[in-house]
């Protein structure tokens, strides 16, 4: 069963460019980064066999733009900004539209995070992560033999209490200019009138057939026993009704009203544990973004309950201790990045959790002095084994990211998820959406790997009402002059952290254009498994051989995370959606 889930999961992710699992030198000078990142890009050089060519361009928009995993959802956000809405209005419109056009990632049945920076300098973060239901318990996913079952991934018991509707409503009320009713119109229209199914949705449903057909989505997504056919129109009347109820009654329709009743009844029929009380108690949390710096650039990113911001900050702080990083793609560069990620993930996996339940040493982990300590553990020319490092350092699919900027320079980075593709597989025919399987982001059995192979500790054990640790990393970067530079984030489990930070590094450290920064080969290290994953042909054979000789266990993989980013350009904005994604990702702006 577990194997089947993982196989199906990987197949779905591959479509979106999210695979699973020496003489190339010199893109850049090794000088510390400066604000030339915008005015003077250096030509990028990728290994000869690498799948992308350097020098491509992105979507240029003079005024405002949305980059998301669905052209229709980006257009929904753009429509709202053309009608004088700001970036927050557009982000919420895009989020609800994605719930219609991108069922792979939900998202009404899931949760997420939004980082906001207004042009007047205000910053904010909304945590609308799911929480464990009140009836959840620490060992609920252990079988009688003490081994983990697959119930945290698939079926009715895998879901946390959804936060998306509450989170998007809260962001809109505080920073938007339009009503929920107004920003919901494009999503309602898309659900009512339908949209044309493309081959990517068809193939993804085809791959997910044995996962989804066991639940009630069978009739909706496999009419006549076959996946929705490319070229046909897919209408979602139940979802349209849900969206209309939210437009009319606000979030109460979901948490205290008809939508919630229908959700609870649907979950109960299948043996789920989410109750009306769970829904009524759900609250999004306003948080201070983590504010950090990298060579004078300022980053605003997501604090716990996501691990994303802490881990990116810790890794970049370690890299900043190098006076000059070796050139992109070289042995030294790869060694430095992999070592930084390995250390940051050891802390992530053992020290982070929901701060309302466990103590999280946030100040220490994000401090420059701690990074200097960690730097001392990096041996020149030699990999360190994770278990030995753990003793030194420790004391004692599916998701979607969208980035938005408006004409005033307000910026929103949002990542939202129902965890893996189509969440728990459970589609509720009443309200018309998929439920998440976010409970698998907890350490269902501390010390044992979850679906992403993450080995996490007690800090992230299950408790009722607790938020499960996330890797989502919506991030906004300002240049040293304080001007908005980048809006970025990703889908892809723990690779969200490494991919998001590498796009940032490629821009500000390696002086790449955003198009090259997104196309550059990526690497990933999450402490355990103790392997350095790199994208096939993303390292030259000579660099790979040298790294092996240094003791790195190399694991070539196809695909990385799915990043959607926007960067300031001389002529306005340039937006780039994930080049590895064969789906309908697109930036739309004006
Ligand atoms: O919150 C997290 O870290 C995960 N639930 C994200 C899952 C994900 O990105 C899967 N998508 N590809």
Boltz pocket constraint, residues with backbone or C-beta under 6 A from the ligand:
constraints:
  - pocket:
      binder: B
      contacts: [[A, 13], [A, 18], [A, 397], [A, 398], [A, 399], [A, 417], [A, 418], [A, 419], [A, 420], [A, 421], [A, 438], [A, 441], [A, 469], [A, 470], [A, 471], [A, 472], [A, 490], [A, 491], [A, 492], [A, 493], [A, 494], [A, 496]]
      max_distance: 6.0
